[in-house]
Amino acid sequence: MSASNTNLEKQAKRHRGPLIGIAFALAWAAVLFAGFMIWTAYQADNPTAQSPAAYITE
């Protein structure tokens, strides 16, 4: 079934806000992911925790 009364301009106007919100959320997630990757790479060069192998005594 198709809608009998479609007004594409009105629908585009109504969907603009949610689409901008979705784009903002995706951009924010990309920024957080990039920050996490940079932080992880930095931590790999300067480990702060002791290796689990150090706890094994033979």
C-alpha positions in Angstrom: 0.0 0.0 0.0 1.2 3.5 -0.7 0.4 6.6 1.1 -2.4 8.6 -0.6 -1.2 12.0 0.5 2.5 12.4 0.2 4.1 15.8 0.4 7.8 15.4 0.0 8.7 18.9 1.0 6.8 18.6 4.2 8.4 15.2 5.0 11.9 16.6 4.2 11.3 19.5 6.6 10.1 17.2 9.4 13.1 14.8 9.0 15.8 17.4 8.8 16.2 17.7 12.6 16.5 14.0 13.4 18.9 13.5 10.5 21.1 16.3 11.8 21.0 14.7 15.2 22.0 11.3 13.8 24.8 12.9 11.9 26.0 14.7 15.0 25.9 11.5 17.1 27.9 9.6 14.4 30.5 12.4 14.3 30.7 12.4 18.1 31.2 8.7 18.1 34.0 9.0 15.5 35.7 11.6 17.7 35.5 9.4 20.8 36.7 6.4 18.8 39.7 8.4 17.5 40.5 9.6 21.0 40.3 6.0 22.3 42.7 4.8 19.6 45.2 7.6 20.3 45.0 6.9 24.0 45.5 3.2 23.5 48.5 3.8 21.2 50.0 6.1 23.9 49.4 3.5 26.6 51.1 0.8 24.6 54.3 2.9 24.6 54.1 3.6 28.3 52.5 0.7 30.1 51.4 1.4 33.7 50.3 -2.0 34.7 52.5 -4.9 35.5 52.4 -7.9 33.1 50.5 -10.9 34.4 53.6 -13.0 33.7 55.4 -11.0 36.5 53.2 -12.6 39.1 54.1 -16.1 38.2 56.9 -17.3 40.5 58.8 -20.4 39.7 
